[in-house]
Amino acid sequence: MARDQAEIEQKYWQCLESFVVRARRVAEHSLADDWEKLVALIDPKIGFRFENGGIWIRHELPAEEVVESAAARIRPILLATEDCFHMKALKALGYACRELPRDAELVRAVRAEWKTRVDPATPMDAAYRVLVADMATGEEHDLDAHRLALSWIYGDVVHHDTKRRKEGDPFGLRDRFRAAVPLVAWTMVATIELLAYIEALWKDGVLQLRPEVFDAQVALKSTVWEEPAQVFFAPVGTEPPSGATTSLPEAWLPLCKGTDPSSLQTIFGGQLLHPTTSVRATAPSSEDSDAGQPKGDGNTTLTAHGTPRQPVKNWQAEVIECWRAMQF
């Protein structure tokens, strides 16, 4: 293999691995727990009713805070400067599938749809436009849905882009949010489906990616856990340890059952530790581990309180199975 080709492949694999890690974090978001509802948000339905000679339109969307956290997770996938940028991943796949006509055609189709959805060429290519007028001043404003969505994402959420804020301000927060939801939902769906496709290619030996990118922890399942530990304390100002494996300097004492917790004050005066006798809510292992968790009959998983929870539909396996069926 020529050196230039090796460098190109290394660059492409790096982009794909970066995409896989970020896409797995997107797939772990709560909006992806219900695949059908997530897909429905791409084209949210608007309800309407007639009352007293007028028409009332009703919008029902997820909580803004939920969509905001999803927007934060997809943001690097939207940015051309990031290794995990969606189009970089597609370019790498195009290279990997250059001798696989059907896959190459699929990659081209996905690339075209991405450009249409995420980077429309003109305002007329967006889903809709909003026109508003100030009846007092006569000032009018006109903005397409795509720019409204970006005004919410980059002006209200992940940045405070004053230019985008100024552009979207006349339309109000609700119109900016309403425009952003379909873009966030579509990007999540496209990202998760591409992740499943990449994993299928990797399992079939088309892509030479490191296995750990598919296994590494990408999101916390729980923010309450217990783990075994050794704890030492010393008066504020005592020489700190020089490393994780070096011996502790003098004056550092081990925390034991008889230690008075009120004596454990931080440099800011707050108490760092407090004893607890509550039953632990999770196993003392990794957040992703099921060790020590009660099991059901194989069809349900029990929570810490013993309430049955139905398993999430394995949509990823279905996408991979559909891809494999296309190969024959």
C-alpha positions in Angstrom: 0.0 0.0 0.0 1.4 3.4 -1.0 2.1 5.8 1.9 -0.4 8.4 0.6 -3.1 5.8 0.4 -2.3 4.6 3.9 -2.6 8.2 5.2 -5.9 8.7 3.4 -7.3 5.5 4.9 -6.1 6.4 8.4 -7.8 9.8 8.1 -11.0 8.2 6.9 -11.0 5.6 9.6 -10.4 8.3 12.2 -13.5 10.2 11.0 -15.6 7.0 11.0 -14.5 6.1 14.5 -15.2 9.7 15.8 -18.6 9.5 14.1 -19.4 6.1 15.7 -18.6 7.3 19.2 -20.7 10.5 18.9 -23.5 8.7 17.1 -23.7 6.1 19.9 -24.1 9.0 22.3 -26.9 10.4 20.1 -28.6 6.9 20.1 -28.5 6.9 23.9 -30.6 10.1 24.1 -34.1 9.7 25.6 -35.8 10.9 22.4 -34.4 7.7 20.7 -36.1 5.4 23.3 -39.3 5.5 21.2 -38.2 5.2 17.6 -41.6 5.7 16.1 -42.2 9.0 18.1 -38.8 10.2 17.1 -39.4 9.6 13.4 -42.8 11.3 13.7 -41.1 14.5 14.9 -39.5 14.9 11.5 -42.9 15.8 10.2 -44.9 16.8 13.3 -48.6 17.0 12.7 -50.5 20.2 13.4 -54.0 20.0 15.0 -56.6 22.6 14.3 -60.2 23.3 15.4 -62.9 25.8 14.6 -64.3 27.9 17.3 -66.5 31.0 17.2 -65.8 31.5 13.6 -62.0 31.3 14.0 -59.4 28.6 13.5 -57.1 27.5 16.3 -53.9 25.6 15.5 -52.4 23.3 18.1 -48.7 22.1 18.3 -47.6 19.3 20.6 -43.8 18.9 20.8 -41.4 17.5 23.4 -40.2 19.7 26.3 -37.7 22.3 25.1 -35.1 21.1 27.6 -35.3 17.6 26.1 -34.8 18.8 22.5 -32.1 21.2 23.8 -30.0 18.3 25.2 -30.5 16.4 21.9 -29.3 19.4 19.9 -26.2 19.5 22.1 -25.5 15.9 21.3 -25.9 16.3 17.5 -24.1 19.6 17.3 -20.6 18.2 16.4 -22.2 16.1 13.7 -23.5 19.3 12.1 -20.2 21.1 12.1 -17.8 20.7 9.2 -14.8 21.4 11.4 -15.4 18.3 13.6 -14.0 14.8 12.8 -17.4 13.4 13.4 -19.1 15.7 10.9 -21.8 13.7 9.1 -20.5 14.5 5.6 -16.9 13.4 6.5 -18.3 10.1 7.6 -20.1 9.7 4.3 -17.0 10.6 2.4 -15.1 7.9 4.2 -17.9 5.4 3.5 -17.8 6.4 -0.1 -14.1 5.5 -0.2 -14.6 2.3 1.6 -17.5 1.2 -0.7 -15.9 2.4 -4.0 -15.9 -1.2 -5.3 -19.3 -2.0 -4.0 -21.8 -0.4 -6.4 -24.9 -0.9 -4.4 -23.4 0.5 -1.2 -21.7 3.4 -3.1 -25.1 4.3 -4.6 -26.7 4.2 -1.1 -24.0 6.5 0.3 -24.6 9.0 -2.6 -28.3 9.0 -1.8 -27.7 9.6 1.9 -25.4 12.4 1.0 -28.0 14.1 -1.2 -30.7 13.8 1.4 -28.4 15.3 4.0 -27.7 18.3 1.8 -31.4 18.8 1.2 -32.4 18.5 4.9 -29.5 20.1 6.7 -28.0 22.5 4.1 -30.8 23.5 1.7 -29.5 25.5 -1.3 -32.2 28.2 -1.1 -34.9 29.4 1.2 -37.4 27.9 -1.2 -36.0 24.4 -0.4 -36.9 24.7 3.2 -40.1 23.1 4.5 -42.0 26.4 5.0 -41.5 30.2 5.5 -42.9 32.5 8.2 -43.9 36.0 7.6 -44.6 38.5 10.4 -45.4 42.2 10.5 -45.3 44.8 13.3 -48.7 46.6 12.9 -47.4 49.6 14.9 -44.2 50.2 12.9 -45.1 48.5 9.6 -41.8 46.5 9.8 -42.0 43.1 8.1 -39.8 40.0 8.4 -39.6 36.8 6.4 -37.6 33.8 7.4 -37.5 30.2 6.2 -37.9 27.2 8.5 -34.2 26.2 8.2 -32.8 29.5 9.2 -35.4 29.7 12.0 -34.2 26.3 13.3 -30.5 27.4 13.2 -31.5 30.6 15.0 -32.8 28.4 17.9 -29.9 25.9 17.8 -27.1 28.5 17.6 -28.8 31.5 19.0 -30.7 30.1 21.9 -29.1 26.8 22.8 -25.5 25.6 22.0 -24.2 29.2 21.3 -25.3 32.7 21.7 -24.8 33.8 18.1 -26.0 37.4 18.2 -26.4 37.5 14.4 -28.7 34.5 14.4 -30.5 35.7 17.5 -31.2 39.1 15.8 -32.4 37.3 12.7 -34.8 35.1 14.6 -36.0 37.5 17.3 -38.9 39.0 15.4 -40.5 35.5 15.2 -40.3 34.6 18.9 -38.9 31.6 20.7 -41.9 29.4 20.0 -41.5 29.7 16.2 -37.7 29.2 16.4 -38.2 26.1 18.6 -41.0 24.7 16.4 -38.7 25.0 13.3 -35.8 23.3 15.1 -37.6 20.2 16.3 -37.9 18.5 12.9 -34.3 19.3 12.1 -33.0 17.9 15.4 -35.2 14.8 15.0 -34.2 14.2 11.3 -30.5 14.6 12.2 -30.9 12.1 15.1 -32.6 9.6 12.8 -30.1 10.0 10.0 -27.2 9.7 12.5 -28.5 6.5 14.2 -29.4 4.8 10.9 -25.9 5.6 9.5 -24.4 4.3 12.8 -26.3 1.0 12.2 -25.1 0.8 8.6 -21.5 1.5 9.6 -21.7 -1.3 12.3 -23.0 -3.7 9.7 -20.2 -2.9 7.3 -17.7 -3.3 10.1 -19.1 -6.7 11.1 -18.8 -7.8 7.5 -15.2 -6.8 7.3 -15.7 -3.8 4.9 -14.5 -1.3 7.5 -11.3 -1.7 9.6 -12.4 0.1 12.7 -11.2 -0.6 16.3 -13.8 -2.7 18.2 -13.5 -0.4 21.3 -15.4 2.4 19.5 -18.5 0.2 19.5 -18.0 -0.8 23.2 -16.7 2.3 25.0 -19.1 3.9 27.4 -20.6 7.0 25.8 -23.4 8.0 28.2 -24.2 7.5 31.8 -27.2 5.2 32.4 -27.4 6.3 36.0 -26.0 9.2 38.0 -26.4 7.3 41.3 -23.9 4.5 42.0 -21.7 3.0 44.7 -18.1 1.8 44.3 -15.5 0.4 46.7 -12.9 3.0 47.7 -10.1 3.9 50.0 -10.4 7.4 51.4 -7.8 9.4 53.2 -8.0 12.9 54.7 -5.7 15.5 56.1 -5.9 19.1 57.4 -6.2 21.8 54.7 -2.8 22.9 53.6 -1.2 19.5 54.0 1.2 18.4 51.2 -0.9 16.5 48.6 0.2 13.2 47.2 2.4 13.4 44.1 0.7 10.6 42.2 -2.0 8.0 42.2 0.4 5.2 43.1 2.9 7.0 45.3 2.9 6.8 49.1 0.9 9.4 50.9 2.8 12.1 52.8 2.6 12.2 56.6 -0.5 13.5 58.2 -2.8 11.7 55.8 -5.1 9.4 57.7 -7.5 6.7 56.4 -11.2 7.3 56.8 -12.8 4.6 59.0 -16.1 3.9 60.6 -15.3 5.9 63.7 -14.2 9.1 61.9 -16.3 12.2 62.7 -17.7 13.4 59.4 -18.1 16.9 60.7 -14.3 17.1 60.7 -14.1 16.6 57.0 -14.2 20.1 55.6 -13.0 21.3 52.2 -11.0 24.4 51.6 -14.3 26.2 50.9 -15.7 25.1 54.3 -18.2 22.6 53.0 -18.5 19.1 54.2 -17.3 16.7 51.5 -18.6 13.4 52.9 -21.6 12.3 54.9 -22.5 8.8 56.1 -25.5 7.1 54.7 -27.4 3.9 55.6 -29.8 4.0 52.6 -30.0 0.9 50.4 -27.9 1.4 47.3 -29.8 2.1 44.1 -27.4 0.5 41.7 -24.8 -2.2 41.7 -21.3 -1.1 42.8 -19.9 -1.8 39.4 -19.9 0.3 36.2 -23.1 2.2 35.4 -23.6 0.0 32.3 -23.2 -3.2 34.2 -26.2 -5.4 35.0 -24.3 -7.3 37.7 -26.3 -7.5 40.9 -29.5 -6.3 39.3 -32.6 -8.5 39.8 -33.7 -10.4 36.8 -37.2 -11.1 35.5 -38.4 -14.0 33.3 -36.2 -13.0 30.4 -38.8 -10.8 28.8 -38.7 -7.9 31.2 -36.0 -6.2 33.3 -36.7 -5.2 36.9 -35.8 -1.8 38.1 -34.2 -1.2 41.6 -37.7 -1.0 43.0 -38.9 -4.2 41.3 -41.2 -2.6 38.8 -41.3 -4.5 35.5 -40.0 -2.4 32.5 -40.7 -3.5 29.0 -37.5 -3.8 26.8 -36.9 -1.2 24.1 -37.6 -2.3 20.6 -34.3 -3.3 18.9 -34.6 -1.0 15.9 -30.8 -1.1 15.3 -30.9 -4.8 14.7 -33.8 -4.3 12.3 -31.8 -1.7 10.3 -28.8 -4.0 10.1 -31.0 -6.9 9.0 -32.6 -4.8 6.3 -29.1 -3.8 5.0 -27.9 -7.4 4.9 -31.1 -8.4 3.0 -30.2 -5.9 0.3 -27.0 -7.7 -0.4 -28.7 -10.7 -1.9 
